Amino acid sequence: MSSADIAIERTRHWLERLVIGENLCPFAAAPYRAGRVLFRVCEAQALDGVYVDFLQLLQELVDDAAGSWETGILILTDALSVFDDYLDGLEVMERAVSEAGLEGEFQVASFHPQYCFDGVAADDPSNYSNRSPLPLFHLIRERELAAVLAGVDHPERIPQRNIAHLRRLGIDGIRRLLADPDRVP
């Protein structure tokens, strides 16, 4: 199995077990199960390479006239492993969407192994709503998101619901959910 395949498998495991399995994102299950999530792996070691791969993923989604891909995930294997560096990179990616004239069409969701919300302790389980096995940038089509949100009661309550749920699970419970003896480290 290639390193890119391993990165995708680790991301899929996280999505299936935590994001979808614990319903942290009520919008994730349908496109994932329908095979409408485009996974790309970025093996660049510096921000400029990540930027190039991010733009390629964005262009691929823009060019998808058939609508095969509802969303795209760029998984970073060798760059932005330090959370503060990742946040700087996130600003660059968000600016790229804006400069491409795609603000309002796409938004960037951020996930990182060290994700820590401002003002929240690093060991607080609530951080796991945005902790992924590898740094990644998630490009979401806003029209798809808006359509799903229309069918969800009180979507503004999702973050608070997730915080309460993750705190009930606790760090040990989350780790048990993510544990997989067959997973390649």
Secondary structure as GFF3:
##gff-version 3
##sequence-region A 1 185
A	DSSP	alpha_helix	3	14	.	.	.	ID=ss1
A	DSSP	pi_helix	15	20	.	.	.	ID=ss2
A	DSSP	alpha_helix	29	33	.	.	.	ID=ss3
A	DSSP	beta_strand	37	42	.	.	.	ID=ss4
A	DSSP	alpha_helix	47	62	.	.	.	ID=ss5
A	DSSP	beta_strand	71	76	.	.	.	ID=ss6
A	DSSP	alpha_helix	83	99	.	.	.	ID=ss7
A	DSSP	beta_strand	106	111	.	.	.	ID=ss8
A	DSSP	three_ten_helix	125	129	.	.	.	ID=ss9
A	DSSP	beta_strand	136	141	.	.	.	ID=ss10
A	DSSP	alpha_helix	142	149	.	.	.	ID=ss11
A	DSSP	three_ten_helix	155	157	.	.	.	ID=ss12
A	DSSP	alpha_helix	158	178	.	.	.	ID=ss13
###
